[in-house]
Amino acid sequence: MRLVGPRQIRLDLRRTMGKAFQQPAWWVGILASAGALLACTHAVPPSERRPSDNAALEAQARRDLGPDPFRELDAGAAPIAAAAKPNVIEPAPEPDPRAEADAAIQAALHSTDCAAHLATVAANSRASPRALRDGLAAAERCQERARDLRGARRTARKLLLTCGPDGLAGCRARTLALWRRLAARSPKDAALATLAKETASKDSCLNAAEAVARGEKPLDGCLAPAEALYRSEGDALMRARAKLARARHAVRLNDPRAERLLADAADACQEPRCEAVQNQALAAYATWAAAQHRPETVLQLRLRQDALAAQALPPGRRRYARSAQVDAACAALDEAEGSGSCRALERRVTGTWTFHDWSTRDFPGELPKESILRANDDYAPTLQDCFRDQATRLPVPSSVRYHVRWMVTLDGRADQVHIDPPGDDAGPLAGCLRTRFAAWRYPRSHGENQHVEQSFTVTAKAR
């Protein structure tokens, strides 16, 4: 530990960050609170002083205090600078097609033009399942008020295909009750009543099969007809539930077809309303893969679960959807295949990385250095491309050591990013780094801003 500048301490903390950077040196600067020198004197009010009084007071002060030890320092001190403006480059807000589609459907909920209402729902198929369900329910009521019972029945059948992921059983029960009510209003058309009865029966069969799947009792023979009905109705969610029941039963019996059935269940439905069922299928597959000692497969499946959960978040929040399950799978893969294997696989499979939003944590005082290092390790891969591109800009052969400095603010952001050599601080490398640091999040704190420094050696690479 050594002092660098007034009241600043740098701790040399070496951390291994995987294959991307071989044992980089992290320097965490912690600003100590500055003390204050207070001098108390019994002074005469300025309005009552005579010039001779002021001279006498100043002479007495010089005799009492002696030479001013700070006079020379103050004379050469630079003026206090204004607070530095943020220099990280915040990306433009990403559009949210789902939110826009939801808003369009919400705006049309009270329309009296049933055809236009249905057209709005059809044109916004990327809306959330709840918005689609609300839109179709409003359209069906509109058609009933207009005495268009045939159109209402068609819309009601579509309504069943919007149930999920939440409240699936209740949604299906209410929709089937709607079918029966509409069928009763048109006695000559009993097909909808018959379909409602058959669908309710097959739903009961599937519920029983899901309970049996966790034991060794054979699955009921009614499951196959249920799957056939769901296929004919285009109900991918219920088909996925049936496939998952079969897969779980196969795992329970150590059936050699277990992996294929698990994979089929995980891919059976990609609709947003299938999120809960697909998540269950991926979790069951990951548990099976862990039992088979296949860490790479486990990580891929856990990453898919995270991606699934991220779909429900605003675009700007999706990069922070990393789960504890992915962390555990990542650690297992790194232990099995070497440090950095996890992040390399994640980039190869998903094209990017996910992180934790550490700013959701709040420390009452100074931010601990352990928390800084944990966040640094989490976000370090984001800088790889910046240095890789810089390697292609350097003349071959050459090697440059860059010192990157940044500040961790009290709200958990990275700011004031600068690099040495100074000539590169306004170049493409610095611009790339400032863009990447905009995504970094540290825990919040109530002490003082923290200063971090790290060195990177970049070797020229031919294009």
SVG drawing of the C-alpha trace seen along z (x, -y; Angstrom):
<svg xmlns="http://www.w3.org/2000/svg" viewBox="-82 -53 90 101">
<polyline fill="none" stroke="black" stroke-width="0.4" points="0.0,0.0 1.3,-3.4 0.1,-7.0 -0.5,-8.6 -1.4,-12.2 -3.1,-13.9 -5.2,-11.5 -5.4,-8.9 -4.6,-5.2 -4.1,-2.6 -4.3,1.0 -2.6,3.4 -5.1,6.2 -4.3,8.8 -7.3,10.8 -7.6,13.4 -10.3,12.6 -10.2,15.6 -8.7,16.2 -9.4,12.7 -6.9,11.0 -4.2,12.9 -3.9,11.8 -4.5,8.0 -3.6,5.7 -6.6,3.9 -5.8,0.7 -8.6,-0.5 -8.1,-4.1 -10.1,-5.0 -10.4,-8.7 -10.2,-9.4 -12.2,-12.2 -10.2,-15.4 -9.7,-17.0 -10.2,-20.6 -8.0,-23.0 -10.1,-25.4 -8.6,-28.5 -10.7,-30.2 -9.9,-33.8 -11.6,-36.6 -12.0,-39.1 -13.1,-42.7 -16.0,-43.3 -14.6,-44.6 -16.8,-47.7 -15.2,-48.8 -11.6,-48.2 -9.1,-51.0 -6.2,-50.3 -3.8,-50.3 -6.0,-47.7 -5.8,-45.4 -2.0,-45.7 -1.6,-45.0 -3.8,-41.9 -2.0,-40.5 1.4,-41.1 0.2,-39.3 -1.1,-36.4 2.3,-36.0 4.1,-36.0 1.6,-33.4 1.5,-31.0 4.9,-31.4 5.6,-30.8 2.6,-29.5 3.5,-26.0 0.8,-26.0 1.7,-29.3 4.0,-27.8 1.6,-24.9 -1.3,-27.3 0.7,-29.6 1.3,-26.8 -2.1,-25.1 -4.3,-24.9 -7.8,-26.5 -10.6,-24.2 -12.1,-22.7 -15.9,-22.5 -17.5,-19.1 -16.6,-17.1 -19.3,-16.3 -20.1,-12.6 -18.0,-11.3 -19.4,-7.8 -21.5,-7.4 -25.0,-6.3 -26.7,-4.3 -29.9,-5.5 -33.0,-4.0 -34.0,-0.8 -37.5,-0.5 -39.9,1.9 -42.1,3.4 -44.1,5.3 -44.9,2.2 -45.9,0.3 -48.2,3.1 -49.8,3.3 -50.4,-0.5 -52.0,-0.2 -54.4,2.5 -55.2,0.6 -56.1,-2.5 -58.6,-0.4 -60.3,1.3 -63.4,-0.9 -63.9,-1.0 -67.4,-0.4 -66.1,0.7 -65.7,4.5 -63.9,5.1 -61.4,2.3 -61.0,3.6 -60.1,7.1 -57.8,5.6 -55.9,3.7 -55.4,7.0 -54.2,8.8 -51.8,6.0 -50.2,6.1 -49.5,9.8 -46.2,9.0 -48.2,7.7 -48.1,9.4 -50.5,12.4 -52.6,10.3 -53.0,7.5 -54.0,9.9 -56.5,11.5 -58.0,8.2 -58.2,7.1 -60.0,10.2 -62.3,10.2 -63.3,6.6 -63.8,7.5 -66.0,10.5 -68.2,8.3 -68.4,5.8 -69.6,8.5 -72.2,9.7 -73.6,6.2 -73.8,6.0 -75.6,9.4 -72.9,10.9 -73.0,14.3 -71.1,16.1 -68.2,13.6 -68.4,13.8 -67.9,17.5 -64.9,17.3 -63.3,14.7 -64.1,16.7 -62.2,19.7 -59.2,17.5 -59.5,16.2 -58.5,19.7 -55.2,19.4 -54.2,16.4 -54.4,18.0 -51.1,18.2 -48.5,17.9 -50.2,16.7 -53.6,18.0 -53.8,20.6 -56.4,22.9 -58.7,20.1 -58.4,18.5 -59.3,21.7 -62.2,22.4 -63.7,18.9 -63.2,19.2 -64.9,22.6 -67.8,21.2 -68.0,18.4 -68.2,21.0 -71.1,22.8 -72.9,19.5 -72.5,18.5 -73.6,22.0 -76.7,21.7 -77.7,18.5 -77.6,20.4 -79.2,23.8 -78.9,24.8 -75.1,24.6 -74.1,27.2 -70.6,27.7 -69.1,25.1 -70.8,26.7 -69.5,30.1 -65.9,28.7 -66.1,27.0 -67.1,30.3 -64.4,32.3 -61.7,29.7 -62.6,29.6 -62.3,33.4 -58.9,33.4 -57.7,30.7 -58.6,32.9 -56.7,35.8 -53.6,33.6 -53.8,32.5 -53.9,36.1 -51.0,37.1 -48.8,34.3 -49.4,35.7 -48.7,39.3 -45.5,38.2 -43.7,37.7 -44.2,41.4 -43.8,44.8 -47.5,45.4 -48.1,45.7 -49.5,42.6 -53.2,42.6 -54.1,43.6 -56.2,40.5 -53.1,38.4 -52.6,39.3 -56.2,38.2 -55.7,35.0 -52.5,34.2 -54.4,34.8 -57.1,32.3 -54.6,29.7 -52.8,30.2 -56.0,29.8 -56.8,26.6 -53.3,25.2 -52.8,25.0 -49.0,25.2 -49.0,24.4 -51.1,27.5 -49.1,29.7 -45.9,28.5 -47.5,29.5 -48.3,32.9 -44.7,33.4 -43.2,32.3 -45.4,34.8 -44.1,37.6 -40.5,36.4 -40.7,36.3 -42.1,39.8 -39.3,41.0 -36.7,39.4 -38.4,41.1 -38.2,44.5 -34.6,44.0 -36.0,44.3 -33.2,43.9 -35.5,41.6 -35.5,39.1 -33.1,36.6 -35.0,36.4 -38.3,36.0 -36.9,33.2 -35.5,31.4 -38.8,31.7 -40.7,30.3 -38.3,27.4 -38.8,26.5 -42.5,27.3 -43.8,23.7 -42.0,20.5 -45.0,18.2 -44.7,15.6 -47.7,17.3 -45.7,20.5 -43.0,18.9 -43.9,20.8 -44.1,24.2 -41.0,23.7 -39.1,22.6 -40.2,25.8 -39.1,27.9 -35.6,26.2 -35.2,26.6 -36.1,30.3 -33.6,30.8 -30.9,28.9 -31.4,31.0 -31.1,34.2 -28.0,32.9 -26.4,32.1 -27.0,35.6 -25.2,36.8 -22.2,34.6 -22.6,32.4 -21.8,28.9 -21.7,27.3 -25.3,28.5 -26.4,27.3 -25.0,23.8 -26.7,23.6 -30.0,24.5 -29.7,22.1 -28.8,19.3 -32.0,20.1 -34.0,19.8 -32.5,16.4 -33.2,15.3 -36.8,16.4 -37.2,14.4 -35.6,11.3 -38.2,11.2 -40.7,9.8 -38.3,7.0 -37.8,3.6 -35.0,3.9 -32.7,1.7 -33.0,4.1 -32.5,7.4 -28.7,7.3 -29.1,7.4 -31.2,10.6 -28.4,12.9 -29.6,15.5 -28.0,17.3 -28.6,20.5 -26.4,19.3 -23.7,18.2 -23.7,21.8 -23.6,23.4 -20.8,21.0 -18.7,21.8 -19.1,25.5 -18.0,25.2 -15.0,23.0 -14.0,25.6 -14.3,28.4 -12.8,26.7 -10.7,23.8 -11.3,20.2 -13.0,18.1 -14.8,21.1 -18.2,20.0 -18.0,16.5 -16.6,17.8 -19.5,20.3 -22.0,17.6 -20.7,15.3 -20.6,18.1 -24.1,19.3 -26.0,16.0 -23.8,13.5 -23.5,11.3 -23.2,11.5 -25.6,10.9 -24.7,9.3 -26.0,8.5 -27.3,5.1 -25.2,4.6 -26.7,1.1 -29.7,2.7 -27.5,3.2 -26.9,0.2 -24.1,-0.2 -24.6,-2.7 -20.9,-3.9 -17.9,-3.4 -18.2,-0.9 -16.1,2.2 -13.2,3.1 -14.6,6.7 -17.8,5.4 -15.8,3.3 -13.8,6.3 -16.9,8.5 -18.5,6.0 -15.2,5.6 -15.0,9.4 -18.6,9.5 -18.3,6.7 -14.7,7.2 -15.7,9.2 -17.4,6.1 -13.9,4.5 -12.5,7.3 -13.7,6.1 -12.4,2.6 -8.8,3.9 -9.1,6.5 -10.0,3.7 -7.2,1.6 -4.8,4.4 -5.6,4.2 -4.9,0.4 -1.4,0.7 1.6,0.9 3.0,4.4 5.1,5.4 4.4,3.3 3.0,3.5 1.4,0.8 0.5,0.8 -2.7,-1.2 -3.7,-2.4 -7.5,-2.8 -8.8,-4.9 -12.4,-5.4 -14.6,-6.6 -17.3,-4.7 -20.0,-7.1 -22.2,-6.9 -25.2,-5.8 -23.2,-2.8 -22.2,-4.1 -18.8,-4.1 -17.8,-7.6 -14.8,-9.8 -13.1,-7.1 -9.6,-8.1 -6.7,-6.2 -2.9,-6.7 -1.0,-7.3 -2.8,-10.7 -2.7,-10.8 -5.2,-8.0 -7.7,-9.5 -9.7,-11.1 -9.2,-8.2 -11.3,-5.3 -10.2,-3.1 -11.3,-5.6 -14.6,-6.1 -15.2,-2.3 -14.4,-2.0 -16.7,-4.8 -19.5,-3.2 -18.9,0.1 -18.5,-1.4 -22.0,-3.0 -23.5,0.5 -21.4,1.2 -23.2,1.1 -21.7,1.1 -23.4,1.2 -24.6,-2.1 -22.9,-3.7 -23.0,-6.8 -19.3,-7.4 -17.2,-9.0 -16.6,-8.3 -14.1,-5.5 -11.3,-5.5 -10.2,-2.4 -7.3,-1.8 -6.3,1.2 -3.5,1.8 -3.8,3.7 -1.1,4.7 -2.2,4.8 0.0,6.5 -0.5,5.4 -2.4,7.8 -2.4,7.9 -5.8,7.2"/>
</svg>
